[in-house]
Amino acid sequence: MDNSKLTNFLNVQIETDRLKLFPISLNYTQDIFTQLTPKVVKYMTLEVHPNLESVENYINERVRRLTSKEGLVMIVIHKNTNEFLGICALHNTNSRKPEIGLWIKSSASGHGFGREAVKGLIKWATENLDFDYLDYPVDGNNSASINLIEKLGGEISNEVEKVTTSDGRKLDIIHYRFYI
């Protein structure tokens, strides 16, 4: 299913009041390696990368998905300082139910950057994709993410998953939906 008028997602840029979002690239290998910590991934199926090569492989796969319009993985930076803040993504953009993903580095958490990035991503998706709803999976113990989703109008679905990550963390994933 061709879900966008764009030929690929390599040139997508999103701006909000304080943030710039643009496609992931190898320029941010070191930032991702140092900022994607155990504290950041505590409630996520995502895992810490063991080395820079692992981050490069992750980025290269995400760039491939940008090219084929399978996903939109965006670097989040502060508009005024160009500080790397994290990643915001839409996975499975070629489906009727794309999935939102987000992580913000620990030192930037609690300042509303995640909510602002997700809001910008939802606006972009609404203008550029055809979907039934956007899915936002979140661990039931992650009160900060649940608060973010609910402030943006996400609706809880009846879909819950028990997930064990490869590093042994047990997550109770609740799916929230954004109907636009």
N, C-alpha and C positions, 0 to 999 in steps of 0.2 A: 504494500500500500504506500503510495507516495503521499506523505502527509504534510507537505509544505511546498510552496511555490519556489523556494530556494533550491539551487542546484546542490549545495552542501552547506554545512554550518560553520565553515572555517572563517568567515568574515562577520559572523554575528557579534554585535556589541550591544550591551545594555548599560544604560546609565540611570542612576537613581540620584536622589539628593546628595548623598555622600559617597556613593560607590560607583566603580566601573567594573563590569563583568565582561570578560572576553575569553575566547577559546583557550583551553589548556595548551601549554607548549613546554618543550624541554627547558626553556628559560627559567622555569620555576621548579626544576628538579630538587635543588637544595632546599628551597622553602618547604616543599611538600615533605621531604625526608625529615627535616628538623621539626616541623610543626605538627605533623600527624603522629601524635603521641598516644601512649596507652590511655591517658586521661581523656583525650579527644574521642577515641574510638570505643570507650567504655560501653556505650549503649548502641553500638553500630555493628553491622555484619562486616564492615570494612576492618581491615587489620593494619597494624603498623608494618611498614616496609623494612625488611632487615638490612637493606643496603641500597646504595644509589642505583645500581643496575636494576633492581626490582622496581624502583620508582620510574626509571626510564622505560622499562617494559610496560608498566601501567600507563604512562603518558602516551607512548606510541600506540597502544591499543585504543585509547580514548580519541586520539587524533584520527585513527582509522574510522572510528564510529562517527566522528564529525564529518569526515569526507563522504561516508555512505548514508548520512542522516539517520543513523540508528540511535544516536544520543548526542546531547549537548552538554558538555562538561566545561564549566566556566571558572576561570580564576577570578577571585573576588579581591579587589584592591581598594584602598581608601583613595577617593578622588583627589584630595588635596595633598596627601603625603606620598602616594604610590606605595604605601605599606601593604604587603601581602597579608590578607586576612583569612583566606581559606578557599573552599571550592563549593560551588552551587551547581547542581546538575539536573537535567531531565534525561532519564534513561528510557529506553524503549519508545523513542519518539515516532517510530513507524507502526505503533499499535494504537488502539482506541483508548488505552489506559496508560499513558506515560507516567513514569514514577519520578517524583522529586527526591533529590538527595542533597544533603548539605553538611558541611563541617566548617566550623570557624575555629581558628587557633585559640588556645586557652587564654592567652593574654588579651584577646579581643572579645571574649565572651561577655555577655551581660550589657552590651552597649547598643543592642538592637540591630547590629549589622546583619545577622542571620535573617531576621524578619524582613529587613529592607531588601536583601538579596533575593529571597524567595518571592516577595511581592513583585519585584522587577521581572523575575523569571516567569511568574504566572502571567503577568501582563504580556510579555513577549509571546508566550505559548498561545494565549487567547487570540493574539493578532496574527499568528503565523501557522498554527497547527489546527487540525480538525480532530477532536477527541470527544469521548463521552464524559470523561472526568480525569482529573489528575490525581494520582495515588501518592500519598505521603506515608510510608511505613515508619513507625517510631516505636521504640521499646517502651512498654508501659511504665517503666521506672524512670524514664527520662522526662521529668517534670518541666524542664526548661523548653524542650522541643514540643511537648504537648501544649504548653502555654503559647508558644510561637504559632503553632498550627491553629489553635482555637481563636487567637486574636485576629488571624487572617480569614477566619470563617470556614475552616476545614470542618467537615462533618465526619464523625466517627462511623465506621461501617461495622458490620458484624463479623468481619474477617479478622481472625487472630491466628498468628503462627507461633509455634514453639520452635525456636532456632538454637542450635548449638554451633558456635563458630569453630573453625578449625583449631583455634587456640584455647578452646574449652569454655568460653563464656556462654552462659545460657540467657537467651533473650526471649521476651514475650512481646512479639511484634504486633502492634495494633495498626490497622490501616485506616487512615483518614482520607477523605475524598474532597476534592474541590470541584464543584460543578459550576461551569461558567457558561 
